[in-house]
Amino acid sequence: MSLGQVFPEQYQQQLDAKAAELRTLMAPFNAPEPEVFASPAEHYRMRAEFRIWHEGDDLFYAMFEPGDKRAPVRIDQCRMVSSTIEDCMFPLLDAIRADELLRRRLFQIDFLSTTTGELLVTLIYHRPLDAAWEQAARDLQRSLGLEIIGRSRKSKIVLARDWVEERLPIAGRELRYQQVENSFTQPNASISMAMLSWARAAVAGVGRDLLELYCGNGNFTVALSDLFDRVLATEISKSSVNSALFNLELNQVTNVAIARLSSEEFTQAMNREREFRRLRHIDLDDYDFGTVLVDPPRAGLDPGTEALVQRFERILYISCNPETLAGNLGTLCQTHRVERLALFDQFPYTAHKECGVWLVRK
């Protein structure tokens, strides 16, 4: 696929190929037929980053073929990004091109949008930003009706706020999420809604308490909290913990406690190997855990966390890397069986596959 372009007529064929690859990978675990959740074929990315390439008096959005940072590919249209981003990105660049204060040593532009039309733009420079730049940026912000952040080395200028609020309709409710600039957020809102709905369907009726590892900004935490008596969620990133706490309050969720711990640290706490001040407000013995939710990074679960989650009757595993998922299932399926398997096409037209697995103790 050409960079920055999408070909909707090829989408279903590519999605079918991903599903076939997943079936083959999951065959050793007697997994059922995957439930396949398709992305919109275009305008699916809610956030995007573009290098800015300067040629004389011109500048343009640039992407690069993998492994080659020397030959930029000029982007003059981009149907993969949300309509909110695409409608703004080229008028924005025209305005920057015409203003020396805004264009000089501009290195990159990041976009963060929502399904409700909010847009946050980060201009990243290889030079210090001063009061004159700030005034020019404020004028640009007013003229285009967006929100701007300026970044340079060891400097960040926020003209209004550094986050947007996403609103997702899930199970008859509107869930609200603070999404902070330069922090991880789900890039494909349509697929995020599919993941949350699928997860709710998987855990429906199981009750008791939920343990969630790698909770991030509370994406699943908020969506699943009403299906459990209580939830204990863990996350190591301080900024993500702060966003999760904000999102719990935003959605009036009161049955969730969050501990800033890595999965390895939480395993040590559960094994009574270490005590953590960050757990001083939580009595682990007071929980009645029946289900664990894990959404690990691409490296998957470490051996200690594998052993921990095997103690639970039910495991909900969200994976951004099917290869490491398969490695973990080699262990988890010694004690559990796969009852549901899902493919979420988070990144169309790429080899990336996002998966969900629901495991129940044998």
KOLVOVEX-682247 format. One line per 5 residues: number of its first residue (from 1); their letters; for each residue x, y, z of C-alpha. Coordinates in Angstrom, 1 decimal. Example, Ala and Ser with C-alpha at 12.3 -4.5 7.8 and 13.67 -1.06 7.14 Angstrom:
2
1) AS) 12.3 -4.5 7.8 ~ 13.7 -1.1 7.1
This chain:
362
1) MSLGQ) 0.0 0.0 0.0 ~ 1.3 3.5 -0.8 ~ 2.0 5.5 2.3 ~ -0.9 7.7 3.4 ~ -3.3 6.0 1.0
6) VFPEQ) -6.1 3.4 1.5 ~ -7.7 1.1 -0.9 ~ -11.2 0.1 0.4 ~ -11.7 -2.4 -2.4 ~ -8.8 -4.4 -1.1
11) YQQQL) -9.8 -4.2 2.6 ~ -12.0 -7.4 2.9 ~ -9.4 -9.5 1.2 ~ -6.7 -8.3 3.5 ~ -8.9 -8.8 6.6
16) DAKAA) -9.7 -12.4 5.5 ~ -6.0 -13.1 5.2 ~ -5.4 -11.8 8.8 ~ -8.2 -14.1 10.1 ~ -6.7 -17.1 8.3
21) ELRTL) -3.3 -16.4 9.8 ~ -4.8 -16.1 13.3 ~ -6.7 -19.4 12.8 ~ -3.4 -21.2 12.0 ~ -1.6 -19.6 14.9
26) MAPFN) -4.3 -20.5 17.4 ~ -5.0 -24.1 16.1 ~ -2.7 -25.8 18.6 ~ -4.9 -24.4 21.4 ~ -8.2 -25.7 20.1
31) APEPE) -9.4 -22.2 19.8 ~ -12.9 -21.6 18.3 ~ -13.5 -19.7 15.1 ~ -12.4 -16.1 15.6 ~ -15.0 -13.4 15.9
36) VFASP) -13.7 -10.9 13.4 ~ -14.3 -7.2 13.9 ~ -13.7 -5.1 10.8 ~ -12.5 -1.5 10.9 ~ -14.0 1.2 8.8
41) AEHYR) -12.1 1.0 5.5 ~ -11.1 4.6 5.7 ~ -11.0 7.5 8.2 ~ -10.3 5.2 11.1 ~ -7.2 6.7 12.8
46) MRAEF) -8.0 9.1 15.6 ~ -4.4 10.0 16.1 ~ -1.5 10.4 13.7 ~ 2.1 11.7 13.5 ~ 3.7 13.2 10.5
51) RIWHE) 7.2 14.4 9.8 ~ 7.4 17.8 8.2 ~ 9.9 18.0 5.3 ~ 11.3 21.3 4.1 ~ 12.4 21.9 0.5
56) GDDLF) 13.3 25.5 -0.1 ~ 10.3 27.6 0.5 ~ 8.0 24.6 0.5 ~ 7.2 22.2 3.3 ~ 5.0 19.1 3.3
61) YAMFE) 3.8 16.1 5.3 ~ 6.2 13.2 4.9 ~ 6.2 9.5 5.6 ~ 8.9 7.0 4.9 ~ 9.1 3.5 3.7
66) PGDKR) 10.2 1.1 6.5 ~ 14.0 1.2 7.1 ~ 14.5 4.3 4.9 ~ 14.5 7.7 6.5 ~ 16.3 9.5 3.7
71) APVRI) 13.7 9.5 1.0 ~ 10.4 11.2 2.1 ~ 7.1 10.3 0.5 ~ 5.0 13.4 0.2 ~ 1.5 13.2 1.6
76) DQCRM) -1.1 15.3 -0.2 ~ -4.1 13.3 1.0 ~ -4.6 10.9 3.9 ~ -7.9 9.0 4.0 ~ -6.6 6.7 6.8
81) VSSTI) -6.9 9.5 9.4 ~ -10.2 10.7 10.9 ~ -12.2 13.1 8.8 ~ -11.6 15.7 11.6 ~ -7.8 15.4 11.1
86) EDCMF) -7.9 15.3 7.3 ~ -10.2 18.3 7.0 ~ -7.8 20.3 9.1 ~ -4.3 19.0 8.3 ~ -3.8 20.7 4.9
91) PLLDA) -5.3 24.1 5.7 ~ -3.2 24.0 8.8 ~ 0.0 23.4 6.8 ~ -1.0 26.1 4.3 ~ -1.2 28.6 7.2
96) IRADE) 2.1 27.4 8.7 ~ 3.8 27.7 5.3 ~ 2.8 31.3 5.1 ~ 4.2 32.3 8.5 ~ 7.9 32.3 9.1
101) LLRRR) 7.5 32.2 12.9 ~ 5.5 29.0 12.7 ~ 7.3 27.2 9.9 ~ 11.0 27.8 11.0 ~ 12.5 24.5 12.0
106) LFQID) 9.2 22.8 12.4 ~ 10.0 19.1 12.6 ~ 6.8 17.2 13.2 ~ 3.0 17.6 13.7 ~ 0.9 15.3 15.8
111) FLSTT) -2.8 15.1 15.7 ~ -5.3 13.7 18.4 ~ -9.0 13.7 17.5 ~ -12.2 12.4 18.8 ~ -15.4 11.0 17.4
116) TGELL) -17.2 14.2 18.5 ~ -14.9 16.5 16.5 ~ -12.4 17.7 19.1 ~ -8.9 18.1 17.7 ~ -5.6 18.7 19.5
121) VTLIY) -2.5 19.6 17.4 ~ 1.1 19.4 18.6 ~ 3.8 21.4 16.7 ~ 7.2 20.0 17.4 ~ 10.3 22.1 16.7
126) HRPLD) 14.1 21.9 16.6 ~ 14.4 25.3 18.1 ~ 13.4 27.2 21.3 ~ 9.8 28.6 21.3 ~ 9.4 32.2 22.5
131) AAWEQ) 6.6 34.7 23.1 ~ 6.4 35.7 19.5 ~ 5.8 32.1 18.5 ~ 3.2 31.7 21.1 ~ 1.3 34.7 19.8
136) AARDL) 1.4 33.4 16.3 ~ 0.2 30.0 17.5 ~ -2.7 31.6 19.3 ~ -3.7 33.5 16.2 ~ -3.5 30.2 14.2
141) QRSLG) -5.6 28.4 16.9 ~ -8.3 31.0 16.7 ~ -8.4 31.1 12.9 ~ -8.7 27.3 12.5 ~ -10.8 26.5 15.6
146) LEIIG) -8.5 23.9 17.1 ~ -6.2 23.6 20.1 ~ -2.4 23.8 19.8 ~ 0.5 22.7 21.9 ~ 4.1 23.7 21.1
151) RSRKS) 7.0 21.4 21.9 ~ 10.8 21.8 21.6 ~ 13.7 20.3 23.5 ~ 12.8 20.4 27.3 ~ 9.9 22.7 26.6
156) KIVLA) 6.1 22.4 26.2 ~ 3.7 25.3 25.7 ~ 0.0 24.5 26.2 ~ -2.2 27.2 24.8 ~ -5.5 25.8 26.1
161) RDWVE) -5.3 22.2 27.4 ~ -3.3 19.1 26.6 ~ -6.1 16.6 26.3 ~ -9.3 15.8 24.5 ~ -12.4 14.1 25.7
166) ERLPI) -13.6 11.0 23.8 ~ -17.1 9.8 24.1 ~ -18.0 6.2 23.2 ~ -21.5 4.7 23.2 ~ -21.2 1.3 25.0
171) AGREL) -24.2 -0.8 26.2 ~ -26.6 2.0 26.3 ~ -24.2 4.3 28.1 ~ -22.0 7.1 26.9 ~ -18.5 6.5 28.3
176) RYQQV) -16.2 9.5 28.6 ~ -12.4 9.3 28.4 ~ -9.7 11.9 28.9 ~ -7.1 11.3 26.3 ~ -3.8 13.2 27.0
181) ENSFT) -1.4 14.4 24.4 ~ 1.7 12.3 24.0 ~ 0.2 9.4 26.0 ~ -1.1 6.1 24.7 ~ -4.7 6.1 23.6
186) QPNAS) -6.6 3.7 21.4 ~ -6.0 4.9 17.8 ~ -9.1 3.4 16.2 ~ -12.3 4.5 18.0 ~ -14.5 2.1 16.1
191) ISMAM) -12.4 -0.9 17.0 ~ -12.1 0.4 20.6 ~ -15.9 0.3 20.9 ~ -15.9 -3.3 19.4 ~ -13.3 -4.4 21.9
196) LSWAR) -15.1 -3.0 24.9 ~ -18.4 -4.5 23.8 ~ -16.8 -7.9 23.1 ~ -15.1 -7.8 26.5 ~ -18.4 -7.0 28.2
201) AAVAG) -20.1 -9.9 26.5 ~ -17.4 -12.2 27.5 ~ -17.5 -11.4 31.2 ~ -21.3 -10.9 31.5 ~ -22.7 -12.7 34.5
206) VGRDL) -19.5 -13.9 36.0 ~ -19.7 -11.4 38.9 ~ -17.4 -11.3 42.0 ~ -14.3 -9.1 41.8 ~ -12.0 -8.3 38.8
211) LELYC) -8.2 -7.9 38.8 ~ -7.0 -5.8 35.9 ~ -3.3 -5.6 35.0 ~ -1.9 -3.0 32.6 ~ -5.1 -0.8 32.9
216) GNGNF) -3.6 2.2 31.1 ~ -6.0 5.2 31.2 ~ -8.9 3.0 32.3 ~ -10.3 2.1 28.9 ~ -11.5 -1.3 29.9
221) TVALS) -11.8 -0.4 33.6 ~ -14.5 2.1 33.1 ~ -16.4 -0.1 30.6 ~ -16.4 -3.3 32.7 ~ -16.7 -1.8 36.2
226) DLFDR) -20.5 -2.2 36.4 ~ -20.3 -5.9 35.7 ~ -18.3 -6.7 38.9 ~ -18.7 -6.1 42.6 ~ -15.3 -4.5 42.8
231) VLATE) -12.3 -3.9 40.5 ~ -8.6 -3.6 41.4 ~ -6.6 -2.2 38.6 ~ -2.8 -1.8 38.3 ~ -0.7 0.3 36.0
236) ISKSS) 3.0 1.4 36.3 ~ 2.8 4.7 34.3 ~ 2.1 7.6 36.6 ~ 0.5 9.7 33.8 ~ -1.8 6.8 32.8
241) VNSAL) -2.8 6.2 36.5 ~ -3.7 9.9 36.7 ~ -5.8 9.7 33.6 ~ -7.5 6.5 34.8 ~ -8.4 8.2 38.1
246) FNLEL) -9.7 11.2 36.2 ~ -11.8 8.9 33.9 ~ -13.3 7.0 36.8 ~ -14.4 10.2 38.4 ~ -15.7 11.5 35.0
251) NQVTN) -17.9 8.4 34.6 ~ -18.9 8.3 38.3 ~ -17.4 4.9 38.8 ~ -17.0 4.2 42.6 ~ -16.1 0.5 42.9
256) VAIAR) -12.6 0.7 41.5 ~ -9.2 1.0 43.2 ~ -6.0 1.6 41.3 ~ -2.5 0.7 42.4 ~ 0.6 2.1 40.6
261) LSSEE) 2.5 -1.2 40.2 ~ 4.0 -3.2 37.4 ~ 2.6 -6.7 36.8 ~ 5.9 -8.1 38.3 ~ 5.5 -6.0 41.4
266) FTQAM) 1.9 -6.9 41.8 ~ 2.8 -10.6 41.5 ~ 5.4 -10.1 44.3 ~ 2.7 -8.5 46.4 ~ 0.2 -11.3 45.8
271) NRERE) 2.9 -13.9 46.6 ~ 3.7 -11.9 49.8 ~ 7.3 -11.6 48.7 ~ 7.3 -7.8 49.1 ~ 5.3 -5.0 50.7
276) FRRLR) 4.6 -1.9 48.8 ~ 3.7 1.5 50.2 ~ 1.6 2.0 47.0 ~ -0.7 -0.8 48.2 ~ -1.1 0.6 51.7
281) HIDLD) -4.7 1.6 51.0 ~ -5.6 -1.8 49.6 ~ -6.3 -5.1 51.5 ~ -5.6 -7.8 49.0 ~ -7.2 -10.4 51.3
286) DYDFG) -10.5 -8.5 51.2 ~ -11.0 -9.2 47.5 ~ -12.9 -12.1 46.0 ~ -11.2 -12.3 42.6 ~ -12.7 -14.6 40.0
291) TVLVD) -11.5 -13.0 36.8 ~ -8.3 -11.4 35.7 ~ -8.0 -9.0 32.7 ~ -4.5 -8.5 31.1 ~ -3.7 -6.2 28.3
296) PPRAG) 0.1 -6.4 28.2 ~ 2.7 -4.7 25.9 ~ 3.9 -6.4 22.8 ~ 6.3 -8.6 24.8 ~ 3.4 -10.3 26.4
301) LDPGT) 3.3 -11.8 29.9 ~ 6.5 -12.6 31.8 ~ 6.6 -16.1 33.5 ~ 5.7 -14.7 36.9 ~ 2.6 -13.0 35.6
306) EALVQ) 1.7 -16.2 33.6 ~ 1.8 -18.1 36.9 ~ -0.2 -15.5 38.7 ~ -3.1 -15.3 36.2 ~ -3.3 -19.1 36.1
311) RFERI) -4.7 -18.9 39.7 ~ -7.9 -17.3 38.4 ~ -11.0 -19.1 37.2 ~ -11.3 -16.9 34.1 ~ -8.7 -14.9 32.1
316) LYISC) -9.5 -12.2 29.6 ~ -6.4 -11.5 27.5 ~ -6.2 -8.6 25.2 ~ -3.2 -8.8 22.9 ~ -1.5 -6.5 20.5
321) NPETL) 1.0 -9.2 19.4 ~ -0.4 -12.7 18.4 ~ 3.0 -14.3 18.5 ~ 3.7 -13.5 22.1 ~ 0.0 -14.3 22.9
326) AGNLG) 0.6 -17.8 21.4 ~ 3.7 -18.2 23.6 ~ 1.7 -17.3 26.7 ~ -1.1 -19.6 25.7 ~ 1.3 -22.5 25.6
331) TLCQT) 1.5 -22.1 29.4 ~ -2.1 -20.8 30.1 ~ -3.7 -23.7 28.2 ~ -2.2 -26.2 30.6 ~ -4.8 -25.0 33.1
336) HRVER) -7.4 -23.2 31.0 ~ -9.2 -23.7 27.8 ~ -10.0 -21.0 25.1 ~ -13.7 -20.4 24.9 ~ -13.7 -17.3 22.8
341) LALFD) -11.3 -15.7 20.3 ~ -11.6 -12.4 18.6 ~ -9.7 -10.5 15.9 ~ -9.9 -6.7 16.1 ~ -8.5 -5.0 13.0
346) QFPYT) -7.0 -2.0 14.8 ~ -4.6 -1.1 11.9 ~ -6.1 -1.9 8.5 ~ -3.8 -2.4 5.5 ~ -0.9 -3.6 7.8
351) AHKEC) 0.1 -6.9 9.2 ~ -0.8 -5.9 12.7 ~ -3.5 -8.0 14.5 ~ -5.1 -7.2 17.8 ~ -6.7 -10.2 19.6
356) GVWLV) -8.9 -11.0 22.4 ~ -9.0 -14.4 24.2 ~ -11.4 -15.6 26.9 ~ -10.1 -18.5 28.9 ~ -11.9 -20.6 31.5
361) RK) -10.3 -23.0 33.9 ~ -10.5 -26.7 32.8
